Structure formats: structure tokens, C-alpha cells
Amino acid sequence: MIPDLPPLLIEEAVRAALAEDLGRAGDVTTQATIPRGAQARAGIVARDSGVVAGLQAARAAFALMDREIIFEAQAADGARVEPGTIAAIISGPAQPLLSAERVALNFLGRLSGVATLTARYVSAIAGTSARICDTRKTTPLLRALEKYAVRCGGGVNHRFGLDDAVLIKDNHVAIAGGVIPALRAAKRNIGHLVKIEIEVDTLDQLREALDEGADAVLLDNMTLDDLRSAVALVGGRMICEASGGVTLASVTEIAKTGVDFISVGALTHSAPVFDFGLDVEFV
């Protein structure tokens, strides 16, 4: 089971999305056409095959509109569904139920899309020792939710922001004067619990990183032959992460080189939205 996100992280994002959608006057269409006392029952139905993520956000959208709405999950985040699967049943006052519909489906579709794409990458490297991880290429202000969706799809998370690990990229190396000066500066200026990863583009840079020492090395845009050579050169002394333009067509062969992790920006910046619909029955 995937641990739930803290409600505060979800409600803040959902509340902002509802405010954006309701605007200055609320849902004028629903207010004009649906009687105030009307009740409704609806199912959130999958139109695609894939992995669910975001049921907490969908629940929050309805609850923030009206606490009388009952949200009954019929699936769990991380579960696989097929077209026609009912992911949740919602019942209660019709007006707020309809007003929350789009925001609930937007979160559920976006996050399930991330989880589904992640699951495809995880499946593609099955049988290897590599693991799929995400990047910081996330939708602004939705990082915690999208990284949660990656976990629902079987992936693991890279750093969440600039403050939880040191990742020395190529521009840091260039301005610092090289791999060794960058690593030495990092070690002088960080706390003892902060991990250090450094990006390298060549095997020569990797040798420098090995001589100076780091916790992990990001092997950026290397060929398969160079990745295999890099893994052999490291010999288990550091975590090896492959990155750069990874696709579903290339990820299997990358995993076979022996790297520990493969970071894929596409998980969060290019995941197709998973299609859910809300099928309503008035009662």
C-alpha cells in the first residue's frame, strides 16, 4: 500500500484549483439549472487502462465544496484499472458535487497519468537491478503530488528540491573550475548528513569524481558502452545514475548496463492525462 500524503499538502493545492475554477461568482451554470435541494450519485469511471493515483485529491475537491458529499473509493492509489472500472462513488448534494467535478478529475487524471507512465518504465526494466526515479521537472506547485504519483507507479523519488541534497551539475562544475574543486567546495560547506551527487559527461570526469569521492554520480547522456565502462570503473563505490533523454525505447538497454538508477524527466513533464469520467445519476 502507498502511504497517504499529509492532507495539508493536498488541500492547499486543491483549494487553489477550486478557487481558480469558481472565479468570482461560483458555478453559474449549475446554480442556474440544478435545484438547491437536489441530490445526486455518481461514479468516477476509468476510460483507459493504467494505474490510479490522486484519489486523495479527488476526495478533497468534493469535501472542500461540501462536507456532506460522501466519497467512497472503490480502488486504491497504485492499483491497476481497466476501462469501465469504477474508481470511486460520490453521493450527496448535486450542486457542489457538479461544481467539484472538473477539479477532482483534473487531479485524478494528471496524477494517474504520471503513475501509469511510470509503471510502463518500471515494467520495461523488469529483471534488472535498476530502479526508475523522477526529476525536478514537475508542474509548478504540484511537485509533492506528482512525485507521490511516481511512487504509485512503482518508481522512486529523486530529491524534492534544492535543499535536500547536493547535486553538482555541469554548470556548477564549469563555474567552480572542475570536478575536483566543485566536490571539495561542497564537502567544506555542507552538513555531515547531506548527500553529494555529481554529474559527469565523460569517463575522465568520472575518474576525478572517484578520486575525490562522492555519494553518487549522475552519468549524463552517455552511450551504452560508456555506461557499461562507468559501472565497471565505479565498482560499487558510488551509486550510479543514468540520465538524459531516456525513453521507453531506450530504457531497457540502459538498465542492462548495470546502473543503479535511471532518472526520467518525462514521468512528470510529458505524461499523458489518464481519462476518467464522472457518470451522474440523480436521486
WOUR-V927502 format. One record per residue. N is the residue number from 0. PHI is phi in radians with two decimals (999 if undefined). PSI is psi in degrees with one decimal (* if undefined). OMEGA is omega in whole degrees, 0 to 359 (none if undefined). Layout:
# WOUR-V927502
N&PHI&PSI&OMEGA / N&PHI&PSI&OMEGA
This chain:
# WOUR-V927502
0&999&138.4&179 / 1&-1.46&123.3&179 / 2&-1.03&139.7&179 / 3&-1.15&152.7&171 / 4&-1.35&151.8&174 / 5&-1.00&132.7&182 / 6&-0.93&-34.2&182 / 7&-1.04&-40.2&180 / 8&-1.11&-35.6&183 / 9&-1.39&-48.0&187 / 10&-1.11&-34.9&179 / 11&-1.06&-45.4&180 / 12&-1.20&-42.4&182 / 13&-1.20&-40.1&179 / 14&-1.06&-43.1&179 / 15&-1.12&-39.0&180 / 16&-1.17&-40.1&177 / 17&-1.12&-42.9&179 / 18&-1.08&-39.6&178 / 19&-1.08&-42.8&185 / 20&-1.32&-38.6&183 / 21&-1.33&-25.3&175 / 22&1.07&-140.3&186 / 23&-1.59&-21.3&188 / 24&-2.18&1.3&182 / 25&1.42&-168.6&184 / 26&-1.44&88.5&186 / 27&-1.17&-30.0&179 / 28&-1.15&-49.7&180 / 29&-1.14&-41.7&179 / 30&-1.08&-33.3&183 / 31&-1.44&-20.9&188 / 32&-2.02&-20.6&185 / 33&-1.96&125.6&179 / 34&-1.05&145.2&184 / 35&-0.98&-38.9&184 / 36&-1.53&0.5&183 / 37&-1.12&143.9&177 / 38&-1.96&154.8&180 / 39&-2.55&156.2&174 / 40&-2.27&136.1&185 / 41&-2.51&153.8&174 / 42&-2.04&136.0&170 / 43&-1.54&115.0&191 / 44&-2.02&131.9&177 / 45&-1.27&135.7&174 / 46&-1.83&-8.4&182 / 47&-2.17&174.8&169 / 48&-1.77&135.9&179 / 49&2.92&-155.8&186 / 50&-2.00&132.6&181 / 51&-1.43&139.7&169 / 52&-2.70&140.9&176 / 53&1.88&12.2&179 / 54&-1.10&-32.9&176 / 55&-1.07&-42.2&181 / 56&-1.18&-40.6&178 / 57&-1.10&-44.2&178 / 58&-1.03&-43.2&181 / 59&-1.12&-36.2&180 / 60&-1.06&-44.3&179 / 61&-1.23&-41.3&182 / 62&-1.14&-38.1&180 / 63&-1.23&-26.6&176 / 64&-1.33&-39.4&180 / 65&-2.86&120.8&182 / 66&-1.19&-12.4&179 / 67&-1.41&-12.7&179 / 68&-1.25&131.9&180 / 69&-1.76&125.6&180 / 70&-1.99&115.8&181 / 71&-2.03&104.0&179 / 72&-1.17&134.3&177 / 73&-1.88&-6.1&177 / 74&-2.39&175.0&178 / 75&-2.14&148.8&173 / 76&-0.98&134.4&184 / 77&1.69&-10.0&181 / 78&-1.45&148.5&174 / 79&-1.53&138.5&179 / 80&-2.27&159.8&178 / 81&-2.07&164.7&177 / 82&-0.96&132.5&182 / 83&1.70&-12.8&178 / 84&-1.17&132.4&176 / 85&-1.53&114.7&182 / 86&-1.46&-28.7&180 / 87&-2.81&154.2&174 / 88&-2.07&130.6&182 / 89&-2.12&136.7&178 / 90&-2.51&150.8&179 / 91&2.53&-159.8&181 / 92&-0.99&129.8&188 / 93&-1.21&-39.6&184 / 94&-1.04&-56.8&180 / 95&-1.17&-28.9&178 / 96&-1.07&-46.4&180 / 97&-1.21&-34.8&182 / 98&-1.20&-29.0&180 / 99&-1.51&-10.7&189 / 100&-0.94&-54.0&188 / 101&-1.16&-41.9&179 / 102&-1.11&-43.2&179 / 103&-1.05&-45.8&182 / 104&-1.24&-32.5&178 / 105&-1.09&-47.2&179 / 106&-1.14&-46.1&182 / 107&-1.11&-42.0&180 / 108&-1.20&-42.2&180 / 109&-1.12&-49.9&184 / 110&-1.24&-36.5&177 / 111&-1.18&-31.7&175 / 112&-1.12&-42.3&177 / 113&-1.11&-45.2&180 / 114&-1.11&-39.7&182 / 115&-1.18&-44.1&178 / 116&-1.14&-40.6&177 / 117&-1.03&-43.6&180 / 118&-1.08&-33.4&178 / 119&-1.17&-41.6&177 / 120&-1.16&-42.5&180 / 121&-1.08&-41.8&178 / 122&-1.11&-36.2&183 / 123&-1.17&-21.8&181 / 124&-1.91&13.7&179 / 125&-0.99&138.4&180 / 126&1.63&-7.2&175 / 127&-1.83&174.0&179 / 128&-1.61&-1.7&183 / 129&-1.34&157.9&175 / 130&-2.25&147.3&180 / 131&-1.57&132.5&176 / 132&-2.31&162.6&183 / 133&-1.61&-171.0&178 / 134&-2.36&-170.9&175 / 135&-1.58&10.9&179 / 136&-1.45&68.0&185 / 137&-2.00&165.4&175 / 138&-1.16&128.2&180 / 139&-0.89&131.8&178 / 140&1.31&0.2&179 / 141&-2.03&16.4&187 / 142&-1.05&-46.1&182 / 143&-1.05&-39.8&181 / 144&-1.24&-42.3&181 / 145&-1.21&-36.8&176 / 146&-1.21&-32.6&172 / 147&-1.07&-42.2&179 / 148&-1.11&-35.6&175 / 149&-1.05&-42.6&178 / 150&-1.12&-37.5&177 / 151&-1.08&-30.9&180 / 152&-1.50&0.8&178 / 153&1.72&2.8&177 / 154&-1.55&179.3&177 / 155&-2.19&162.4&185 / 156&-1.67&137.3&167 / 157&-1.40&-165.1&180 / 158&-1.09&150.1&181 / 159&-1.49&-26.4&181 / 160&-2.83&-168.6&182 / 161&-1.33&-8.7&190 / 162&-1.86&-2.6&186 / 163&-1.91&-0.4&175 / 164&-2.92&157.6&174 / 165&-1.64&123.1&173 / 166&-2.20&102.5&182 / 167&-1.44&108.6&182 / 168&-1.59&178.6&184 / 169&-1.05&-36.6&179 / 170&-1.21&-34.8&174 / 171&-1.08&-45.1&181 / 172&-1.06&-43.8&182 / 173&-1.10&-45.6&183 / 174&-1.30&-33.8&180 / 175&-1.29&-18.6&178 / 176&1.79&13.5&177 / 177&2.33&172.3&182 / 178&-1.09&-49.2&184 / 179&-1.16&-47.2&177 / 180&-1.05&-37.1&180 / 181&-1.14&-44.4&179 / 182&-1.15&-41.1&180 / 183&-1.13&-39.8&178 / 184&-1.13&-41.9&180 / 185&-1.07&-44.8&182 / 186&-1.13&-32.4&179 / 187&-1.24&-27.4&195 / 188&-2.01&5.8&180 / 189&-2.08&164.9&178 / 190&-1.34&164.7&187 / 191&-1.27&-13.3&180 / 192&-1.69&-1.7&183 / 193&-1.58&126.7&179 / 194&-1.36&151.4&179 / 195&-2.12&124.8&171 / 196&-2.11&144.6&179 / 197&-2.27&138.5&178 / 198&-1.52&133.9&175 / 199&-2.27&148.1&181 / 200&-1.87&-17.0&185 / 201&-2.36&163.6&177 / 202&-1.21&-29.7&176 / 203&-1.13&-43.0&176 / 204&-1.10&-37.7&179 / 205&-1.08&-41.7&179 / 206&-1.08&-38.8&177 / 207&-1.12&-42.4&180 / 208&-1.10&-38.1&178 / 209&-1.17&-40.5&180 / 210&-1.11&-38.4&184 / 211&-1.52&-29.7&177 / 212&1.62&131.7&174 / 213&-2.67&170.0&179 / 214&-1.46&-30.5&183 / 215&-2.66&156.4&177 / 216&-2.25&133.8&178 / 217&-1.73&114.7&182 / 218&-1.61&101.4&193 / 219&-1.65&121.6&174 / 220&0.93&38.4&178 / 221&-1.51&152.9&174 / 222&-1.22&165.7&178 / 223&-1.07&-39.9&179 / 224&-1.11&-42.1&179 / 225&-1.19&-35.6&176 / 226&-1.09&-44.0&178 / 227&-1.10&-41.6&179 / 228&-1.15&-38.2&180 / 229&-1.13&-44.1&179 / 230&-1.07&-42.5&179 / 231&-1.14&-40.1&181 / 232&-1.16&-41.1&179 / 233&-1.17&-40.8&175 / 234&1.01&33.5&177 / 235&1.47&2.9&182 / 236&-1.35&-22.5&177 / 237&-2.46&159.0&172 / 238&-1.28&133.4&179 / 239&-1.84&123.5&178 / 240&-2.08&125.9&175 / 241&-1.64&141.6&182 / 242&-2.68&159.2&174 / 243&1.92&100.3&174 / 244&1.13&27.9&181 / 245&-1.25&133.4&178 / 246&-2.23&170.8&176 / 247&-1.10&-28.9&180 / 248&-1.29&-25.8&185 / 249&-1.87&-15.8&192 / 250&-1.17&-32.8&182 / 251&-1.10&-48.0&181 / 252&-1.17&-34.7&176 / 253&-1.09&-44.0&180 / 254&-1.08&-34.3&182 / 255&-1.22&-12.4&179 / 256&-1.28&-15.3&179 / 257&1.79&6.2&178 / 258&-1.14&155.7&181 / 259&-1.44&-39.1&183 / 260&-2.37&151.0&174 / 261&-2.25&115.5&181 / 262&-1.62&136.2&188 / 263&-2.30&105.2&179 / 264&-1.12&-29.4&183 / 265&-1.08&-23.1&181 / 266&-0.94&-38.5&183 / 267&-1.95&-24.8&181 / 268&-1.65&-11.6&184 / 269&-2.39&15.9&180 / 270&-1.24&129.6&175 / 271&-1.17&148.3&177 / 272&-1.25&134.0&177 / 273&-1.39&134.1&186 / 274&-1.53&112.3&170 / 275&-2.04&147.9&174 / 276&-2.18&156.7&176 / 277&-1.91&110.9&180 / 278&-1.73&115.6&189 / 279&-1.81&139.6&172 / 280&-2.26&119.4&179 / 281&-1.37&141.4&183 / 282&-2.18&*&none
